Amino acid sequence: MKLKQNAINLPLEILYNNHFVGIPCMVSSTGITPDSEGKKIVKAGTILPQNDATAKGVLLTDIDVTNGDCSGTIIIHGFIDNAKLVKNGITVSAEAVSALKMIDFIGYTSTNE
């Protein structure tokens, strides 16, 4: 019997645990740079609408906006693993942390910036 291994790209899990509240949102395709395959992906953990004092939530999963704006889910309450955000190339600003009062970024320190 032969076994064949296939690489599977699983979505990055940004949650620290399963306690969270998410709400639907529209993820904009504006300003998103296509990757090497031409896809426009907004990464899980992205702070929306901006990574500053206007922050409303954290994107739960990767969203493909190659063909235009797409629906997604933002976390408005819960626990986010900051190490996983950093692994995904996302650095949360101190302003966003302050604005997202109902989200705990586990492992975040102001020196993460």
Protein Blocks (a to p, Z undefined) as FASTA:
>chain_A
ZZddddddddddfbfblcdcdddddddfehpacdfkopacddehiacfbdcfkbgbdcfb
dcdfknoccdddddfbdcddfklmmmnopacdfklmmmmmmbccehiafklZZ
